[in-house]
Amino acid sequence: MTLPYLLDTSIVSAPMAKTPDPHIIKRLERNGHESAIGLADKQSLRN
Protein backbone atom coordinates (compact mmCIF):
# COMPACT_ATOMS: atom_id res chain seq x y z
CA MET A 1 0.00 0.00 0.00
CA THR A 2 1.35 3.42 -0.96
CA LEU A 3 -0.05 6.63 0.47
CA PRO A 4 0.74 9.96 -1.21
CA TYR A 5 0.44 12.07 1.97
CA LEU A 6 2.49 11.76 5.16
CA LEU A 7 1.03 14.18 7.69
CA ASP A 8 2.76 16.02 10.48
CA THR A 9 1.07 15.74 13.88
CA SER A 10 0.26 19.47 13.82
CA ILE A 11 -1.92 18.90 10.74
CA VAL A 12 -3.64 15.91 12.31
CA SER A 13 -4.49 17.93 15.42
CA ALA A 14 -5.53 21.07 13.47
CA PRO A 15 -9.27 20.22 13.47
CA MET A 16 -9.22 20.34 17.27
CA ALA A 17 -7.82 23.88 17.39
CA LYS A 18 -9.87 26.61 19.02
CA THR A 19 -10.34 28.14 15.56
CA PRO A 20 -9.62 25.43 12.95
CA ASP A 21 -8.24 26.55 9.60
CA PRO A 22 -11.00 25.82 7.06
CA HIS A 23 -8.46 25.14 4.32
CA ILE A 24 -6.79 22.39 6.36
CA ILE A 25 -10.17 20.87 7.25
CA LYS A 26 -11.21 20.84 3.59
CA ARG A 27 -7.98 19.14 2.51
CA LEU A 28 -8.22 16.55 5.27
CA GLU A 29 -11.79 15.76 4.24
CA ARG A 30 -10.78 15.50 0.59
CA ASN A 31 -7.51 13.56 1.02
CA GLY A 32 -7.76 11.94 4.46
CA HIS A 33 -8.32 8.48 3.03
CA GLU A 34 -4.94 8.78 1.25
CA SER A 35 -3.04 10.00 4.30
CA ALA A 36 -0.99 8.56 7.13
CA ILE A 37 1.03 9.76 10.08
CA GLY A 38 4.51 8.57 10.93
CA LEU A 39 5.17 6.20 13.78
CA ALA A 40 7.80 7.22 16.31
CA ASP A 41 10.40 4.55 16.86
CA LYS A 42 11.48 3.46 20.32
CA GLN A 43 14.80 5.32 20.13
CA SER A 44 13.08 8.63 19.33
CA LEU A 45 10.77 8.26 22.31
CA ARG A 46 13.71 7.85 24.71
CA ASN A 47 15.26 11.21 23.78
N, C-alpha and C positions, 0 to 999 in steps of 0.2 A: 504494500500500500504506500503510495506517495501522496503527500499533502503539500500543496503549493504555499501555504502560509504557516510560519512558525511565529507564534505570538509571544510578546513580552508580557510578563505578569501585570504590568501597569495597564495594558490594553484589556486584558481579561477582567481586571477589577474596575475598569472605567464605568460600566453601567451602574455600579453601586455608589458612584460619586454623588456628592450633595447636589451638584448640577451636572448631570451627564452630558457629554458632548454629542449632539444629535448625529454628527457625521460618523463618529466611531460606532454608535449604536446601529446606524443604517448599514455600515460595512460588516459589522458582526452578524447582523441578521441575514445579509446577502451571502456572506462567505463563511459563516461559522461552521458549516458542515464540511468545509475543506481546510479547517484550521486545527492546529495542535499547540500545546505548550510544551516546553522542554522539561525534562525530568532532572532534578539536581542529583548528582551522584554523591555517594557517601563521603568522599574526600571533601567536596565543596561544603557540605553541611558541617564538617568539623571546624572549618576556618571561620 
